[in-house]
Amino acid sequence: MRIARPRRYLMCPPAHFRIAYSINPWMDPRKPVDPALALLQWEDLRDRYQALGHTVEVLDPLPELPDMVFAANGATVVDGRVLGARFANPERAAEAPAHLEWFRARGGLEVREPVHVNEGEGDFAVTSSWVLAGQGFRSSPLAHDEAQEFFRRPVISLELTDPRFYHLDTALAVLDDAADEVMYHPDAFSPGSRAVLERLFPDALLATEEDAAAFGLNAVSDGRNVVLPLAAAGLYAPLRERGYVPVGVDVSELHKAGGSVKCCTQEIRP
């Protein structure tokens, strides 16, 4: 039996969500979004987490930051240590201090403003043994050394090579952090990084290009329940075979900006 552990998440409602610029292959300002539908989908995701017994904290959105809904990018929290983000693109730069201000206002956590570019849990994935760290499009490899020193955990660098999967959380998801179980799309990584993943996770669930392109790896798991997009239908049966419970949600409006379930969800690990 898989065991779910209660989690604490930070989310930010898409009150000002729109496609105002293009900083990844999914974004096209000529294709408008429906802000009301985006908010309904986000609220459904938040409600699913709460129904599963998890705590959801809310970060207030700022009107000039349309991508702030993607709260996973704003920081990484491991063992009560908060490593802030430093965004690669100027359009998102002001999100980083908003996240740090939120954490500092609550106290009880060690907060660090980073020196090097990293985009939070977009490129950092945490298991009990490692911090997996993406590079190639957004986060600097220098940020990996910074994270290792701060978190005091071994950091494994992984190179992303497909611009559609520009963040690690679009190419890999942690299914059971306690057991070091993941799923990932092999073709999103360089040959060397694929070899590392094969060695670290020989029994990983491998996602097809179709399911990865449907944001199926932009998923959130509590160790039993795996919340992921409805469109990633090919992952449901393999997850069930491994004892997980797929929980499908529709966040298709947010897909238009290159984000999905995990992008909206930052985990606060005490």
N, C-alpha and C positions, 0 to 999 in steps of 0.2 A: 504493500500500500504506500502510495506517495503521501507525504505529510505536508500540508500547507502551514506556513508560518505567517502570523500577522505581520504586515509591513506598514511602514509609514511613508507616504508619498507626498511630494510637492507638485502641485499643478497650477497652471495659470489659464484662466478662461480666455477664449479667443474674441474678446470684446472688440478688438480693433484689427482682427485678422483680415488680410487682403494680400493680393500679389502685387506689390508695389515695385518690385525689381526682380532680377533673375540672378541667383547665385548658385544654382544647381540645375542639372538637366531637366528636372521636373517642373520648374517654375516658368510660367509664361504669362506676363502681365496682360496679354491680349485675351486671356481666358479668365473671365471674372469668376469669383467665388460667391457663394451664397452665405453671407455672414450669419443669418438666422439659423440656417441649417447646420453650419459649422458649430454654432453654440449648442444646438440640440444634441449633436453627435458627441461633443465634448462632455456635456452633462450626463449623457448616457454612460460614457466611459467612467466618469467619476462615480456615478451611482453603482456601476458594476463592482468597482473596487470596494465600495462601502458595503455592498451586499455580501461580498466575500469575507468581510470582517476586517478590512484594512482601514487605516486612518488616512484621510486626505487633508493636507494643509493647502491653503490657497495663497498664491502670490498675486498681488493686485497688478493688473495689466496697465501699461503706460501707452497713451494714445499714439505716440510716434514710433512704436516698436511693434509692427504687425506680426513678427515671428516669435514674439514672447510666449505664445501658446506652447512652443516647443521647450518646455521647462527643463527637460533632461540636459539641454546644452549649457545650462547656466552654472553648474558646479558638479563636483563629485564628492560624495560623503562616504568615508570609510572609517569605521572604528571611532566615530565621533570627531573625525578631522575633516574639515571642509576645504577642499582645494577649489578656489574660484576658477572661472573661465577667463580666457583672453581670446576673443573671437578673431578669426582670420579676415573676415569681411567687415568694413567699417559700418555697413548698414545695421549690423547687430551689436556693435561694440558696447552700446549703452545698456544692454541687458545684463552684462557682467556685474557692474556695481549695484544694480537693483537686487540681484540675488545675494550678493555679499551683505548688503544692508539688511535684508530680511533675516539672514542667519545671525548677524551680529546683534540685532534687536532682540533675539530670543535667548541668547546666552547659552552657556553650558556646552558649547562646542568650540574647538580650536579652529580658527578661520585663517586661511592664508590666501593672499592675493598673488597670483602666479606671475612669474617672470616671462615664461615662454607661452606661445600660442597653444591652447588646448580648448576643445569645445565640450568640456564636461563629459557627461555620460554618453554623448554622441560618439565619443572615441574611447571611453574607458568602460570596460565591463568587468564586474567583480565576481570572483568565485572565492571559495574558502582558501585556496592555495595560491592564487595569482590575481593580479590585475592585468587583464588583457588590454592592450593599447593600440589603437589604429593610427596609421599615418599614411600620407600619400596625397591627400587632398586638403585637409583642414589642419589637424593638430600637428605640431612640430615634434620630431623625434626627441628634441631636447626636453620637451615636456614630460617624456617618459622617465627620464632620469630624475626630474624634479618630483614627479609623483612617487617614485620609489623611495626617495629620501624622506618625503613628507608622510607617506602612508606606512612606511616601514614594512612593505610587502614586496615580493618580487614582481616586477613588471615585465610582461612579455610583449615585445614590439611585433606588430603585424602590419604588413604593407598591403594597402588596398590599391587595386589597379583599374577598376571599372568605375568611371565617373558617375554612373547611376547609383552606385553604392559608395557614396562619398564619405559616409560616417561608418564606423564599425557597427553601430546599432542598426544599420540597414543590411548588414551582411552576416551578423552573428547575434544569437540570443542565448543568454544563460537560462537553462531550464531548471536546474537544481544547484544553487550556489554551494550548498553544504556538501554535495557529492561531486562537484566539478563536472556537471553534465551540461552540454551545450548543443545547439544546432547551428549550422552555418551553410553558406553557399560557397563551395570550393572555388569556383571560377571568379569570385570577387577578389581573390588574394593572389599575390605573387607566388611563383613556384616554391620559393624558400619558406614563405609563411604557410603555405598549404602543408608542407612537410612538417613544420612545427606543430600545426594543429592536429595533423594525423598522429603525431607522437604523443601529444598531450591528451588528446581526446579520441582514442582509437574507436570508441563505440558511439561517437557523435551521430546525431541525426543529420543527414545531408539533405539540404533543400534544393529543389530544382530551380532553374532560372525563372520559370513561370511563377513559382510561389515567392521567390525572392523579389521579383519585379512587382508583385502584388503587396509588397511590404510585409510579407509573412514573417520575416525575421525581426521586424521592428515590433517585438512582442514583449510582454511582461509576465513573468512567472513567479508564483509564490512557493514553488516547490511541488505543487500539485495542479493548480489551476493555471492555465496558460491563456492569457488574454491576447488575442491577435485578430487581424482583419478577417472579415467574412470571406473576402475574395481569395484568400490563401487556402483554398479548399483542399489542395493536395497534401497539406500538413496535418489535417485532422486525424486521419486514420493512423499514420505513423505515431502521432503523439498518444493516441488511445492505446496502441499496442505496447507502449512503454509505460503505461499506467497514469498518464497525464489526462487532465480534463480540459479539452479545448473550449474556450469561451469566445465566441465570435462577436465582434462588434463592427459597426459601420462608421468609419471615420473618413469616408471617401472625399469629403471636402478638403480635409487637411492633406490628403495625398497630393493635391494640386500644388502644394508648396514643398513636396518632398519629405513629408513627415507622416507618422502614423501613431500607433499606440505608445510605443516606448518613447518616441520623441516628446510626447506630452507628459511624460511621467519620470520625475526624478525621485530616486529612492534615498531616504534619509536613514543611513545605517548607524545606529548608536555605538 
